[in-house]
Amino acid sequence: MKNIALVVNFEKENARETALRLIAALEGRATLYSSAEGEGILPVTALPDRELFTLCPTVATLGGDGTIISTAGRCAPYGNILVGINLGRLGFLATVEAAPIEAAAEFVLSDVEYRERTMLVCRIVRENGAEREFHALNDVVLSRGAGRLHHIKARMDGRLLTGVRADGFVIATPTGSTAYSLSAGGPIAAPDMDLFILSPICPHDLSARPMVLPTDRIITLETKDDAVVTVDGRNIGAVREGEWVEVRKSPYITRLAAGPGSDFYELAMKKLSSSI
């Protein structure tokens, strides 16, 4: 029988009830485990991430796009296939609807086709030489907070690309091009493209524009002011003068199940066009 991991966003309305119905629909047909968040909430064995993602090649997330994005970073080294069961609004990633739950269960049990998504890896280089890496499906953001301009320099392989006064910078993958990067004025990229998008956030410079960059280079961001670094929306620390953020292509990829509602161009029309 197939080993399947469940990662549930219990903050979503009816998340526990939906998970219980999915478990019932899969009973006797698969061996189910839960991430640590489900311990004492779901009637299946809860495991820490390393054990869970090593044991279960298929990971079913119950939530929205945010649940998939956070799970992608957690299971990146293990090569799992992510099946996003949607409990939220129309999204780009969670494309399997929770109703009817029997159809969702059949999809999870099937030989799921998947699409590979580029990821990036971020590290903060400290003055004392300390480093820590974080893998992201969507984006890395360096910012100082809304309304607080600071001067940021972006380099590629050591070469200065741009230096602007702005609220910050977003470095996005194609998957992340429809998230914060889009709000910052960046272009939409098809998810199968191999590129990064560098977008200034609210620049105080009319010549500052987003850039499309190759993924085989190293991008660095540096600032003289204290700034905060977020990876896929998660605060990972501060950067001070003499330190910098380094971003490059991750050796890992996200394997995202191609659900019945996963056509990117159709989703883009539904989600982003007010006239359709």
DRENKOL-184433 format. One record per residue (C-alpha): residue number from 1; x, y, z. Coordinates in steps of 0.1 Angstrom, whole numbers. Each point is the difference from the previous one (the first is absolute). Layout:
> NUM,X,Y,Z
...
***
This chain:
> 1,0,0,0
> 2,10,36,-6
> 3,15,20,28
> 4,-17,34,1
> 5,9,30,22
> 6,-26,25,10
> 7,9,36,7
> 8,-30,20,12
> 9,-5,37,5
> 10,-22,-2,30
> 11,-6,38,-1
> 12,-22,-6,-31
> 13,-37,-3,7
> 14,-11,-37,1
> 15,36,-12,-5
> 16,-2,-27,27
> 17,-34,-12,-12
> 18,12,-2,-36
> 19,31,-18,10
> 20,-20,-26,20
> 21,-23,-6,-30
> 22,31,-4,-22
> 23,15,-25,25
> 24,-33,-19,-1
> 25,0,-1,-38
> 26,35,-14,-1
> 27,-4,-25,29
> 28,13,-34,-10
> 29,14,13,-33
> 30,30,19,12
> 31,22,3,31
> 32,-4,36,13
> 33,22,21,22
> 34,-2,36,11
> 35,25,28,5
> 36,7,9,36
> 37,-28,27,-1
> 38,-26,-28,-1
> 39,11,-18,31
> 40,-30,-4,23
> 41,-23,15,-26
> 42,0,-27,-27
> 43,-4,-38,6
> 44,32,-9,-18
> 45,36,-2,11
> 46,18,34,0
> 47,37,1,-9
> 48,27,27,-1
> 49,8,13,-35
> 50,31,-20,-7
> 51,-18,-33,7
> 52,-32,10,-16
> 53,13,12,-33
> 54,25,-29,-3
> 55,-27,-25,6
> 56,-28,15,-22
> 57,7,8,-37
> 58,-34,17,-3
> 59,-9,29,22
> 60,-36,13,1
> 61,-4,35,13
> 62,-34,13,12
> 63,-1,37,-1
> 64,8,25,-27
> 65,30,12,-20
> 66,17,11,31
> 67,-1,-35,15
> 68,16,-14,-31
> 69,27,27,-1
> 70,10,-6,37
> 71,-1,-38,-5
> 72,22,2,-31
> 73,28,16,19
> 74,-3,-26,27
> 75,1,-31,-23
> 76,23,14,-27
> 77,29,-24,7
> 78,-22,-31,-2
> 79,-15,2,-35
> 80,-36,-4,10
> 81,-30,6,-23
> 82,-23,26,15
> 83,-37,-3,-5
> 84,-18,32,10
> 85,-35,-5,12
> 86,-17,35,-1
> 87,-18,13,31
> 88,5,36,-9
> 89,-8,24,-29
> 90,10,-7,-36
> 91,38,-4,0
> 92,28,-9,-24
> 93,13,-30,19
> 94,-27,-17,20
> 95,-20,-13,-30
> 96,-18,-31,14
> 97,-33,10,15
> 98,-10,-15,33
> 99,-36,-6,-11
> 100,-9,-27,-8
> 101,26,-15,24
> 102,-3,-34,-17
> 103,14,15,-32
> 104,28,16,19
> 105,8,-33,16
> 106,1,-18,-34
> 107,23,26,-14
> 108,24,-3,30
> 109,0,-38,-5
> 110,7,2,-38
> 111,33,0,-18
> 112,2,38,2
> 113,15,20,-29
> 114,21,28,13
> 115,17,32,-12
> 116,35,10,11
> 117,3,35,15
> 118,33,19,4
> 119,9,9,35
> 120,26,24,14
> 121,23,-1,29
> 122,8,29,22
> 123,27,6,26
> 124,9,29,22
> 125,38,5,1
> 126,9,14,34
> 127,30,21,10
> 128,11,-29,23
> 129,-1,-24,-29
> 130,-32,-19,12
> 131,-23,-12,-27
> 132,-33,-18,-2
> 133,-19,-10,-31
> 134,-38,2,-7
> 135,-17,-15,-31
> 136,-30,18,-15
> 137,-26,-7,-26
> 138,-13,36,-4
> 139,24,27,10
> 140,26,17,22
> 141,-8,35,12
> 142,24,26,16
> 143,-19,29,15
> 144,1,26,27
> 145,-37,4,4
> 146,-26,21,-18
> 147,7,37,-3
> 148,36,-4,11
> 149,23,5,-30
> 150,35,-13,0
> 151,28,-4,-26
> 152,4,-35,-13
> 153,25,-13,-25
> 154,-6,-31,-21
> 155,29,-18,-16
> 156,3,-31,-23
> 157,32,-20,3
> 158,15,31,17
> 159,-10,24,-28
> 160,-22,29,10
> 161,-35,-3,-15
> 162,-17,29,17
> 163,0,21,31
> 164,-33,17,10
> 165,-17,16,29
> 166,-31,-22,7
> 167,-20,-19,25
> 168,19,-31,-10
> 169,5,-26,-27
> 170,-18,-32,-10
> 171,19,-28,-17
> 172,-27,-24,-14
> 173,-1,-33,-18
> 174,-25,-5,-29
> 175,-24,-15,26
> 176,4,31,22
> 177,-5,23,-29
> 178,-38,1,7
> 179,5,8,37
> 180,19,30,17
> 181,21,5,-31
> 182,-31,8,-21
> 183,-12,25,27
> 184,34,17,-3
> 185,-4,4,-38
> 186,18,-31,-12
> 187,-11,-20,-31
> 188,-19,-33,1
> 189,21,-29,-11
> 190,-12,-35,-11
> 191,9,-25,28
> 192,21,-22,-23
> 193,24,28,-8
> 194,35,1,15
> 195,6,35,12
> 196,0,24,30
> 197,-18,33,3
> 198,16,29,19
> 199,-26,26,9
> 200,5,32,21
> 201,-28,7,25
> 202,-13,35,-2
> 203,32,15,-14
> 204,7,38,4
> 205,15,0,-35
> 206,-20,2,-32
> 207,27,-20,-19
> 208,-2,-30,24
> 209,-16,-29,-18
> 210,-4,-38,5
> 211,27,-22,-16
> 212,-2,-35,-13
> 213,32,-19,8
> 214,16,-34,-8
> 215,0,-26,28
> 216,36,-11,-5
> 217,13,31,17
> 218,3,11,36
> 219,-21,31,10
> 220,10,20,31
> 221,-19,27,18
> 222,17,24,24
> 223,-10,31,20
> 224,15,24,25
> 225,-32,0,20
> 226,-14,-28,22
> 227,-24,-21,-21
> 228,-21,-31,4
> 229,2,-31,-22
> 230,-31,-21,-7
> 231,0,-33,-19
> 232,-34,-10,-13
> 233,-16,24,24
> 234,20,-13,30
> 235,23,23,19
> 236,34,-16,2
> 237,20,28,15
> 238,15,35,-3
> 239,28,14,-22
> 240,23,27,12
> 241,27,21,-16
> 242,29,-23,-10
> 243,-23,-29,-6
> 244,-19,-11,-31
> 245,-26,-23,-15
> 246,11,-25,-26
> 247,-26,-17,-23
> 248,6,-27,-26
> 249,-18,-29,-16
> 250,-8,-28,24
> 251,13,-35,-7
> 252,-35,-12,10
> 253,-33,3,-20
> 254,-36,-1,11
> 255,-20,-28,-16
> 256,-35,14,-2
> 257,-29,-23,-10
> 258,-18,10,-32
> 259,-35,1,13
> 260,-32,4,-21
> 261,1,37,5
> 262,38,6,-6
> 263,1,17,-34
> 264,21,31,8
> 265,-14,22,-28
> 266,-36,-8,9
> 267,7,7,37
> 268,17,33,-8
> 269,-31,11,-20
> 270,-23,-10,29
> 271,21,14,28
> 272,15,32,-15
> 273,-25,13,-25
> 274,-30,20,13
> 275,-16,2,-34
> 276,-5,-38,-6
***
